[in-house]
């Protein structure tokens, strides 16, 4: 006795090709149908394509296009502009001078939230730090004075 694919009924596989109650083929007979074979062939073609060099190249190009679109939408600069700025800064953060090769993430675009002007590229830590101080020079000076004072106290 064999249980049908839905798991609701049992039937004798020698007598019938599938469950007579729910009218479904047994899994073995199902895999032999033309519809199944065609669907399987197409899915295997997709898998082979996704493992191909052509697909990997397309994925790289797509990633660059998406990155360019993000820079244009968010900061009004192109990917080429970003790369020029990165070269001008020697692939380093503009504040702490950490080189890009030592960072876990790519350099962030720092911009003025009021005017939208790009100021430079920063490492993630410096970018978050400026954000925490809400881009206020007075807050940054106060923090610097605090650090200078605590250095002599300790």
C-alpha positions in Angstrom: 0.0 0.0 0.0 1.2 3.5 -0.8 0.1 6.8 0.7 -1.0 9.5 -1.8 1.0 12.8 -2.2 -1.5 14.7 -0.1 -1.1 12.1 2.6 -4.8 11.6 3.0 -5.5 8.2 1.3 -3.8 4.9 0.7 -3.9 2.9 -2.5 -2.3 -0.1 -4.1 0.4 1.1 -6.5 0.3 -2.1 -8.5 -3.3 -1.6 -9.5 -3.3 2.2 -10.2 -0.8 5.0 -11.1 -2.0 7.3 -8.4 -4.6 8.0 -5.7 -8.1 7.2 -7.1 -9.7 9.5 -4.5 -7.8 12.8 -5.1 -6.9 12.0 -8.7 -3.2 12.7 -8.3 -0.4 10.7 -9.8 2.2 9.0 -7.6 5.4 10.9 -7.2 7.2 8.5 -9.6 4.6 8.8 -12.3 4.3 12.5 -11.7 8.1 12.9 -12.5 7.5 11.0 -15.8 4.9 13.5 -17.2 5.8 15.8 -20.0 4.7 18.9 -18.0 7.0 18.0 -15.1 9.9 17.3 -17.4 9.5 20.6 -19.2 9.3 22.5 -16.0 12.4 20.7 -14.6 14.3 21.3 -17.8 13.6 25.1 -17.6 14.6 25.3 -13.9 17.8 23.5 -14.6 18.5 25.9 -17.4 18.0 28.8 -15.0 20.4 27.2 -12.5 23.1 26.6 -15.2 22.7 30.2 -16.3 23.0 31.6 -12.8 26.3 29.7 -12.3 27.7 30.9 -15.6 30.4 33.6 -16.2 27.9 35.6 -18.3 25.5 35.9 -15.4 28.3 36.9 -12.9 29.3 39.7 -15.3 25.7 40.8 -15.7 25.4 40.9 -11.9 28.5 43.1 -11.6 27.2 45.5 -14.2 23.8 45.6 -12.5 25.4 46.3 -9.1 27.3 49.3 -10.6 24.2 50.6 -12.3 22.3 50.4 -9.0 25.1 52.1 -7.1 25.2 54.9 -9.7 21.4 55.3 -9.4 21.7 55.5 -5.6 24.4 58.2 -5.7 22.4 60.3 -8.2 19.2 60.0 -6.2 20.7 60.5 -2.8 23.6 63.0 -3.3 23.3 64.3 -6.9 26.6 62.8 -8.0 27.4 59.9 -10.3 29.5 56.9 -9.6 32.3 58.5 -11.6 32.2 61.6 -9.4 32.4 59.3 -6.3 35.4 57.6 -7.7 37.1 60.9 -8.5 36.6 62.2 -5.0 37.9 58.9 -3.7 41.1 59.3 -5.8 41.5 62.9 -4.6 41.3 61.7 -1.0 43.8 58.9 -1.7 41.1 56.3 -0.9 41.1 57.5 2.8 38.6 59.0 5.2 38.7 62.8 5.1 38.7 63.1 9.0 40.7 60.2 10.5 42.7 59.4 7.3 42.0 55.7 7.6 42.7 54.0 4.3 39.9 52.2 2.6 41.7 48.9 2.6 41.6 48.9 6.5 37.9 49.5 6.6 35.1 46.9 6.7 32.7 49.0 4.7 33.1 51.3 1.7 33.7 55.1 2.3 30.4 57.0 2.9 29.4 60.1 1.1 29.2 63.0 3.6 26.9 65.8 2.5 25.3 68.9 4.1 21.7 68.1 4.9 20.6 71.7 4.4 22.3 72.4 1.0 22.9 68.9 -0.3 26.5 69.7 -1.2 28.9 66.8 -1.0 31.7 67.6 1.5 33.8 64.4 1.0 34.0 60.7 1.8 34.2 59.5 5.4 34.7 56.1 7.0 31.5 54.7 8.6 32.6 55.6 12.2 33.4 59.3 11.3 30.1 59.6 9.4 28.1 58.2 12.3 30.0 60.5 14.7 29.1 63.6 12.7 25.5 62.4 12.5 25.4 62.0 16.3 26.6 65.6 16.7 23.9 66.7 14.2 26.6 68.4 12.1 26.8 71.2 14.7 30.2 72.7 15.1 29.4 74.0 18.6 28.7 70.4 19.7 31.9 69.1 18.2 34.0 71.9 19.8 32.3 71.2 23.1 33.2 67.5 22.8 36.8 68.4 21.9 37.1 70.6 25.0 35.6 67.9 27.1 38.2 65.4 25.8 41.0 67.9 26.3 39.9 68.5 29.9 39.5 64.8 30.7 43.0 64.1 29.4 44.6 66.3 32.1 42.3 65.0 34.9 43.1 61.3 34.4 
